[in-house]
Amino acid sequence: MGSFIDRVAVVTGGGSGIGETTAIEFAERGASVVVADVDIEGGEATVEAIEDAGGDARFVETDVTDPEATRGMVDVAVDAYGRLDFAFNNAGIGGAQTPITDYDPDDWQTVIDVNLVGVFNCLKPEIEQMQAQGGGAVVNNSSILGQVGFASSSGYVAAKHGLLGLTKTAALENGETGVRINAVCPGFIETPLLDSGGITSDPEMRKQIEGLHAMNRLGTPQEVADAVCWLCSDEASFVTGEALGVEGGYLSR
Ligand SMILES: NC(=O)c1ccc[n+]([C@@H]2O[C@H](COP(=O)([O-])OP(=O)(O)OC[C@H]3O[C@@H](n4cnc5c(N)ncnc54)[C@H](O)[C@@H]3O)[C@@H](O)[C@H]2O)c1
């Protein structure tokens, strides 16, 4: 895959899990990286890891539910590095694990705000900047749960389905601008988000979730990071509006 030297990337939710690994992968390929997160400690730790490995990064505290903050995030990239080539809109939360009948409406709204509205808030300034430059690549982090349902996760599933519609629409609006917009749909990936749902710490639950994938295992953040970097690379130059599964055969059954 070609090098990302002289390219600039932003990663939301870059302080943990898939975002952290992807930010590090962008930097290893030569990009300068803006790490955005509500979690200051996590975001700064990612920047430190990149710098320790000889890369270039900076942290910007960003709550993706705030449109002014996401615009500020893009401004940081442009002020520091003069451009924005890649954006990985990855920040997300799991939300409640409960049937619709018991789901608190405020909790449901929070999942939609972070996982769906948050990506819309990012796309606006990212696409504007990329259009002004004449090109760029955006990847939104959806999920297998953007393509099929999952009992007791209605807020998450609805947001991730919506994200695929948003991705396709943004791709159509940018077919001739040079800005490509795609999504990744990971299966269950071993990150702190899964720990918070008890999936990785409970051996029985883990075994059950692993078995939902044809490969009978969880994915790694690195496997998602590699797919994101490929979608951003020039090797994916005719790929837009795509929902790329990184899911070990979860959806093949
Ligand atoms: N882990 C999985 O199995 C899996 C599978 C499919 C999709 N995903 C998606 O991948 C993305 C990353 O998940 P992860 O598993 O790495 O989780 P994670 O909890 O390890 O990381 C999520 C990061 O997002 C940040 N974040 C949360 N709310 C934010 C906000 N409002 N503004 C800015 N940052 C915020 C958190 O602070 C955290 O650093 C999420 O969108 C998730 O839905 C995860």
The ligand as a Gaussian input file, in Angstrom:
#p B3LYP/6-31G(d) Opt

LIG

0 1
 N      -15.636000      -3.078000      19.597000
 C      -16.522000      -3.589000      18.740000
 O      -16.884000      -4.790000      18.804000
 C      -17.084000      -2.735000      17.632000
 C      -17.734000      -3.376000      16.566000
 C      -18.266000      -2.618000      15.530000
 C      -18.164000      -1.235000      15.577000
 N      -17.537000      -0.639000      16.633000
 C      -17.472000       0.813000      16.628000
 O      -16.133000       1.208000      16.713000
 C      -16.053000       2.502000      17.296000
 C      -14.963000       2.491000      18.363000
 O      -15.321000       1.541000      19.333000
 P      -14.267000       0.819000      20.287000
 O      -14.725000      -0.577000      20.397000
 O      -12.890000       1.130000      19.853000
 O      -14.660000       1.540000      21.656000
 P      -13.789000       2.279000      22.785000
 O      -14.737000       2.494000      23.892000
 O      -12.520000       1.538000      23.039000
 O      -13.418000       3.676000      22.095000
 C      -14.374000       4.654000      21.820000
 C      -13.741000       6.022000      21.970000
 O      -14.724000       7.008000      21.600000
 C      -14.638000       8.066000      22.544000
 N      -15.912000       8.790000      22.599000
 C      -17.082000       8.382000      23.154000
 N      -17.988000       9.347000      23.054000
 C      -17.410000      10.394000      22.428000
 C      -17.837000      11.685000      22.058000
 N      -19.092000      12.129000      22.302000
 N      -16.963000      12.502000      21.400000
 C      -15.692000      12.090000      21.159000
 N      -15.227000      10.878000      21.514000
 C      -16.070000      10.046000      22.153000
 C      -14.313000       7.383000      23.862000
 O      -13.793000       8.289000      24.815000
 C      -13.322000       6.337000      23.412000
 O      -11.992000       6.838000      23.435000
 C      -17.448000       2.813000      17.830000
 O      -18.120000       3.661000      16.923000
 C      -18.118000       1.456000      17.843000
 O      -19.493000       1.533000      17.715000
 C      -16.992000      -1.361000      17.657000

